[in-house]
């Protein structure tokens, strides 16, 4: 049974997604804008079907990210917030009513980190979330440094591509 109404099944997005999934099966390889350390299990599974290379992140956002290691008092948060341009900070609150788990919080943190938006977090686990974001930042830095997983995967991709072209 479909969860979409009959009229919603053939939207342009659905058609494009279906076509993309059909076409990717014909590809010689797939490049991913991620790092091996974050998606290793998924990439291992995908590699069973065809070569996949995690060569990201494909931007220099890591040089612009600053994650504080201190825990601010509320007055410091207000002072910091007031120093930012209007509409430039995203407020994220994990109050006592939210039903969530660590994995979901990590996914949200990862997504927010990639946006490069300034974030003000509150809630019971905000310090833990800041620590998780710092760990994620460290993983990404390690992956993109010389001889990191992204460089190794990119080199392997180039080698495999040359082998495919010249054989």
ZATIDREN-118713 format. One record per residue (C-alpha): x, y, z. Coordinates in pm, 1 decimal. Example, Ala and Ser with C-alpha at 12.3 -4.5 7.8 and 13.67 -1.06 7.14 Angstrom:
<recs>
<rec u="1230.0" v="-450.0" w="780.0"/>
<rec u="1367.0" v="-106.0" w="714.0"/>
</recs>
This chain:
<recs>
<rec u="0.0" v="0.0" w="0.0"/>
<rec u="132.9" v="343.3" w="-94.9"/>
<rec u="142.8" v="625.7" w="154.9"/>
<rec u="101.7" v="881.4" w="-121.4"/>
<rec u="-230.9" v="961.8" w="-277.3"/>
<rec u="-274.4" v="831.7" w="-629.4"/>
<rec u="-237.9" v="1178.4" w="-781.9"/>
<rec u="88.2" v="1238.2" w="-594.7"/>
<rec u="269.1" v="933.5" w="-731.2"/>
<rec u="374.5" v="1093.3" w="-1057.3"/>
<rec u="509.8" v="1427.6" w="-940.5"/>
<rec u="811.6" v="1570.3" w="-1119.3"/>
<rec u="1026.1" v="1502.5" w="-813.9"/>
<rec u="914.2" v="1140.2" w="-804.1"/>
<rec u="980.8" v="1097.7" w="-1176.0"/>
<rec u="1324.7" v="1260.4" w="-1148.2"/>
<rec u="1416.9" v="1051.3" w="-843.0"/>
<rec u="1306.8" v="729.4" w="-1009.9"/>
<rec u="1504.1" v="816.3" w="-1323.8"/>
<rec u="1813.3" v="902.6" w="-1117.2"/>
<rec u="1799.5" v="569.4" w="-932.6"/>
<rec u="1764.0" v="385.0" w="-1264.4"/>
<rec u="2050.6" v="575.8" w="-1426.4"/>
<rec u="2293.9" v="539.2" w="-1135.9"/>
<rec u="2279.7" v="162.3" w="-1181.2"/>
<rec u="2440.5" v="213.8" w="-1523.9"/>
<rec u="2722.5" v="433.8" w="-1391.7"/>
<rec u="3081.0" v="312.4" w="-1388.0"/>
<rec u="3128.9" v="473.9" w="-1047.3"/>
<rec u="2962.0" v="711.9" w="-800.2"/>
<rec u="3132.9" v="1003.7" w="-624.3"/>
<rec u="3004.8" v="1110.1" w="-281.9"/>
<rec u="3047.3" v="1446.9" w="-113.9"/>
<rec u="3121.8" v="1289.0" w="224.5"/>
<rec u="3410.6" v="1128.4" w="408.6"/>
<rec u="3471.8" v="757.3" w="454.2"/>
<rec u="3469.0" v="785.0" w="833.3"/>
<rec u="3111.4" v="916.3" w="841.7"/>
<rec u="2954.9" v="676.3" w="592.0"/>
<rec u="3177.0" v="366.6" w="593.4"/>
<rec u="2900.5" v="108.9" w="641.1"/>
<rec u="2682.3" v="258.2" w="367.5"/>
<rec u="2976.1" v="296.4" w="128.5"/>
<rec u="3085.0" v="-63.0" w="192.7"/>
<rec u="2735.4" v="-183.0" w="101.4"/>
<rec u="2720.6" v="38.5" w="-208.2"/>
<rec u="3062.5" v="-85.5" w="-319.8"/>
<rec u="2918.1" v="-436.0" w="-345.7"/>
<rec u="2716.3" v="-312.7" w="-645.9"/>
<rec u="2959.2" v="-68.6" w="-811.8"/>
<rec u="3260.9" v="146.1" w="-721.5"/>
<rec u="3177.7" v="433.4" w="-485.1"/>
<rec u="3427.9" v="696.0" w="-372.1"/>
<rec u="3390.4" v="928.3" w="-73.1"/>
<rec u="3595.2" v="1227.9" w="-186.7"/>
<rec u="3438.0" v="1507.3" w="15.4"/>
<rec u="3379.6" v="1742.1" w="156.2"/>
<rec u="3402.9" v="1931.5" w="-171.5"/>
<rec u="3412.6" v="2275.6" w="-12.8"/>
<rec u="3638.0" v="2464.6" w="220.1"/>
<rec u="3373.7" v="2511.7" w="490.3"/>
<rec u="3594.8" v="2347.0" w="754.2"/>
<rec u="3827.4" v="2645.6" w="764.4"/>
<rec u="3536.1" v="2872.1" w="855.9"/>
<rec u="3383.5" v="2666.3" w="1136.9"/>
<rec u="3438.7" v="2758.6" w="1497.9"/>
<rec u="3293.8" v="2539.3" w="1769.2"/>
<rec u="3328.9" v="2673.3" w="2120.0"/>
<rec u="3460.3" v="2445.1" w="2389.8"/>
<rec u="3320.0" v="2647.9" w="2676.7"/>
<rec u="2971.3" v="2650.8" w="2819.1"/>
<rec u="2820.1" v="2999.7" w="2812.0"/>
<rec u="2595.4" v="3142.0" w="3077.4"/>
<rec u="2260.8" v="3271.8" w="2953.4"/>
<rec u="2376.5" v="3633.2" w="2976.5"/>
<rec u="2680.2" v="3552.9" w="2762.3"/>
<rec u="2451.0" v="3388.3" w="2504.9"/>
<rec u="2234.2" v="3697.9" w="2493.5"/>
<rec u="2536.4" v="3923.8" w="2451.9"/>
<rec u="2673.3" v="3699.2" w="2176.0"/>
<rec u="2335.1" v="3681.6" w="2002.8"/>
<rec u="2286.4" v="4057.7" w="2012.7"/>
<rec u="2625.7" v="4101.6" w="1844.9"/>
<rec u="2512.3" v="3901.9" w="1538.9"/>
<rec u="2328.9" v="4048.4" w="1237.7"/>
<rec u="1951.1" v="4015.6" w="1234.7"/>
<rec u="1830.8" v="3677.7" w="1098.0"/>
<rec u="2183.1" v="3528.3" w="1096.3"/>
<rec u="2152.9" v="3276.9" w="1384.0"/>
<rec u="1946.1" v="2959.5" w="1402.8"/>
<rec u="1804.8" v="2884.3" w="1749.0"/>
<rec u="1777.3" v="2511.9" w="1819.7"/>
<rec u="1604.8" v="2401.8" w="2139.5"/>
<rec u="1588.0" v="2042.6" w="2258.5"/>
<rec u="1338.5" v="2089.4" w="2538.3"/>
<rec u="1197.3" v="1827.6" w="2769.8"/>
<rec u="903.4" v="1750.3" w="2539.1"/>
<rec u="1111.0" v="1622.0" w="2247.4"/>
<rec u="1140.9" v="1245.4" w="2206.6"/>
<rec u="1475.2" v="1179.2" w="2039.1"/>
<rec u="1791.2" v="973.9" w="2050.1"/>
<rec u="2163.4" v="1037.6" w="2017.8"/>
<rec u="2173.4" v="932.7" w="1650.7"/>
<rec u="1901.6" v="1182.1" w="1553.5"/>
<rec u="2075.9" v="1461.8" w="1742.3"/>
<rec u="2402.7" v="1373.6" w="1565.6"/>
<rec u="2228.7" v="1384.2" w="1226.7"/>
<rec u="2078.3" v="1723.9" w="1307.7"/>
<rec u="2417.4" v="1848.2" w="1428.0"/>
<rec u="2585.8" v="1722.5" w="1111.2"/>
<rec u="2328.5" v="1893.6" w="892.0"/>
<rec u="2358.6" v="2218.6" w="1085.0"/>
<rec u="2737.2" v="2201.7" w="1066.5"/>
<rec u="2724.4" v="2170.0" w="688.6"/>
<rec u="2503.0" v="2478.6" w="656.1"/>
<rec u="2767.4" v="2703.9" w="812.3"/>
<rec u="2486.5" v="2886.7" w="993.3"/>
<rec u="2564.2" v="3025.5" w="1337.7"/>
<rec u="2378.8" v="2813.3" w="1592.3"/>
<rec u="2249.1" v="2886.9" w="1940.9"/>
<rec u="2143.7" v="2564.6" w="2115.2"/>
<rec u="1959.6" v="2511.1" w="2438.1"/>
<rec u="1825.3" v="2214.9" w="2623.6"/>
<rec u="1949.1" v="1941.0" w="2847.0"/>
<rec u="2198.5" v="1798.6" w="2599.0"/>
<rec u="2335.4" v="2112.9" w="2435.2"/>
<rec u="2685.2" v="2075.8" w="2585.3"/>
<rec u="2696.3" v="1712.6" w="2474.0"/>
<rec u="2583.2" v="1818.7" w="2128.7"/>
<rec u="2858.1" v="2079.8" w="2113.0"/>
<rec u="3107.7" v="1807.7" w="2204.6"/>
<rec u="2966.9" v="1581.5" w="1932.0"/>
<rec u="2998.3" v="1864.2" w="1679.0"/>
<rec u="3360.2" v="1916.0" w="1785.3"/>
<rec u="3426.8" v="1542.6" w="1736.4"/>
<rec u="3265.4" v="1559.2" w="1392.5"/>
<rec u="3479.3" v="1858.6" w="1303.0"/>
<rec u="3791.4" v="1664.1" w="1408.1"/>
<rec u="3687.7" v="1363.9" w="1195.9"/>
<rec u="3633.8" v="1589.1" w="893.9"/>
<rec u="3966.7" v="1766.6" w="942.3"/>
<rec u="4149.4" v="1433.3" w="964.2"/>
<rec u="3973.3" v="1304.9" w="651.2"/>
<rec u="4076.3" v="1603.3" w="438.7"/>
<rec u="4435.5" v="1640.8" w="556.9"/>
<rec u="4724.5" v="1503.8" w="352.3"/>
<rec u="4691.8" v="1125.0" w="320.3"/>
<rec u="4343.3" v="1143.1" w="475.3"/>
<rec u="4062.1" v="920.9" w="352.2"/>
<rec u="3930.8" v="1177.1" w="102.7"/>
<rec u="4271.3" v="1212.6" w="-64.0"/>
<rec u="4324.7" v="835.4" w="-69.5"/>
<rec u="3977.1" v="777.3" w="-215.1"/>
<rec u="4026.6" v="1048.5" w="-477.2"/>
<rec u="4363.7" v="899.3" w="-577.6"/>
<rec u="4203.3" v="554.2" w="-603.4"/>
<rec u="3921.6" v="699.3" w="-813.5"/>
<rec u="4171.2" v="861.4" w="-1055.4"/>
<rec u="4372.3" v="537.9" w="-1076.7"/>
<rec u="4059.1" v="329.4" w="-1142.4"/>
<rec u="3931.8" v="581.5" w="-1397.2"/>
<rec u="4262.5" v="576.6" w="-1587.4"/>
<rec u="4258.5" v="197.0" w="-1585.8"/>
<rec u="3905.3" v="198.9" w="-1727.3"/>
<rec u="3992.7" v="453.7" w="-1997.2"/>
<rec u="4318.7" v="291.7" w="-2108.4"/>
<rec u="4197.5" v="-69.4" w="-2120.6"/>
</recs>
